[in-house]
Amino acid sequence: MTLKSLEANLLRMSLKGDQRAFAELVGMYQDKLYHMAYRMLYNRQEAEDVVQETFLRVYKNMERYDESQKFSTWIYRIATNLSIDRLRKRKPSYSLDAESNDHEGLDGYSMIPSDDRTPESELVLSETQRTIHQAIETLPPKYKSVMVLRYLQDMSLQEIGEVLDMPVTTVKTRVHRGREFLRKRLEHKL
């Protein structure tokens, strides 16, 4: 059974009221969505809230799901839009608040694999990551969403276009501008 048919089957069963089927869908996506939301928001509680709200919306709108599109695209679109909404509602702040949550975010995704890590290299790595995280934090939401999906979620430009419902040419432009923004932000810091 392919992933697409498994997801479609679980959705159909969920629509009929099978709570275990819906729980299985949640299990398939909650960690992925959490990591994506956390990388956009850098706040554990907000990321958890986004994931919870995403699944509430999926549950309420299951009958509207278009089976011709990938389920992952649909669910990522919901979570990304909720994250962007939260970013837009925030007051712009360039404080070091992101630093207080930074160590929570040092997980397998953000660590560079190496067998010869030393306390010194760990410190340099975490300082570099903090600098990069702070630079990403300052990106406008429209660039931040494509940068997170591209570089932290490893999505293709095509997948990002589907998730954000925009042409691939727009995605390419935003990735390019996001990289330029980060380059300017980081050129004197790294």
Buried (B, 14 or more C-beta within 10 A) or exposed (E): EEEEEBBBEBBEBBBEEEEEBBEBBBEBBBEBBBBBBBBBBBBBEBBBBBBBBBBEBBBEEBEEBEEEEBBBBBBBBBBBBBBBEBBEEEEEEEEEEBEEBBEEBBEEEBEEEEEEEEEEEEEEBBEBBBBBBBBBBBBBBBBBBBBBBBBBBEBEBEBBBBBBEBEBEBBBBBBEBBBEBBEEBBEEEE
